[in-house]
């Protein structure tokens, strides 16, 4: 597991578009942001 369900729900609600915004989500620490941030933002971008 990379992120807890609560973190994933918050990402879905907030729909961050930048690494800074994603980093403000509770549960997204520096290491997870560095490792997975770009992938998460790219996936969110495909959702429109």
N, C-alpha and C positions, 0 to 999 in steps of 0.2 A: 504494500500500500504506500502510495506517495503522499496523498492528501487525505485527511479525514473528510467524511461526508459534509460536515458543517462548513469546511473550507471550500469544498466544491460548490456547495449551494451559494455561498457568498460570492464566489467568482461568477457564477451564473447570474446572480442578482446585479452585481456591480458592473459586469461586462467591461473590465479594464481594457484599455487600448495601448497603454504604455507600460514599460517595465516598472516605472515609479508607481503607477496606480496599482499594478499587480502586487508589488512589494508591500503595499499598505493593507492588503487583505490579511486578516488574522489567520495564522497558520502557514503563511508563505514566508519562510525565513530566507536569509541571504543565500544559503547554499542551494535550497530548492529553487529559488529565483534564478540563480546563475545556471543551474543544471537544466531546468525545465521551462523557464520563463518564456523564451522565444517560441517554443513549441506550443505552449498554452495560448499565447497571443495569436499565433498563426491559426490555430484551430478556432478561436473565437471570431477571428476575422472572416472565416468561411461561413459562419452562421448568419452573417449579414446584419 
